[in-house]
Amino acid sequence: MATQEFDWLNTSETASMLGVTPRTLYRFIDEGKLPAYRFGRVIRLRADEVVKFIDQCRIEPGSLGILETEVEPADVEDDSTV
């Protein structure tokens, strides 16, 4: 039987890699968005699954709808009447 080796990350490394706080990382794990593994009291994440999570979070172009809302120009005072 072939053994498969994984690259494991701890929670601190993973949170840093994602640019989030550990609390946010634990929320992702608790909500089932990011798989994690408990070995005794230690939580580890597989690097390949973290990369997959990152890919799934990619924003599709045009999906934000930013350009759909009109931006009103700020009121500008006319100093020419001074």
N, C-alpha and C positions, 0 to 999 in steps of 0.2 A: 504494500500500500504506500503510495507516494504521499509525502508530507508537504503541505503547502506553508510557505513562510509569508508572513505579513509584516509590513512596516507599521509599527504601532506608535501612536502619538498619545501623550498625556493631555489632560484637559487644559493645562496652561499653554502648551504648545499649540493646541487646536484653537483655543480662543484667540491667541495672538495671530495665528495664521488667517483666521476669519476676520480679525479686526473688531471683535466683540468682547464684551466683558464675560467673565466666567459664569455669571448669573444668566446671561442671555444664552450661552452655550448649554447650560443645564436645562433651560427652558426648551431649546431645540430638541434635546435628548428626550425630555419628559413628554413632549408633544408628539414624539415619534418621527420627527423630521430628519433626525440624524441618528443613525445606529451607534450604539456604544456597548461596551462589554465591561462587566464587573468581574474582577478577579480578586476575591476576598474583599478588601476595603478599597481597592484601587480601580479606578475607571480608566479604560483605554479606548481609543478610537482607531480604526484602521485608516491609514493614510489614503488608500484608494477610495474608500467610502466618503471621506471628507472631500476629496477632489470631485467625486460624483455629485455630492451635495452642492458644492460650489457651482458646478455646471448647471444643475437644476434651478439655481437661483438667478441665472442669467436673465436679464431684462430683454425682451424682444423689442427691436426697434419699432417705434411708433406706438408702443403699448402704454406709455405714461400719460398720454393725453394732454401734455403740457401745452402744445400748440393749439389745442382746441379751445382753450379759454382765452378770451380777449384780455389783453393787458391795457388798462387805461393809462394814458400818459399822465405824469404828475402835473399838478397845477404849477405853472411857471409865471412868476410875477414879471410884468413888463416894466423894466427900468427906464424906458425911453421917454416917459412923461415927466421925469424929474427936472 
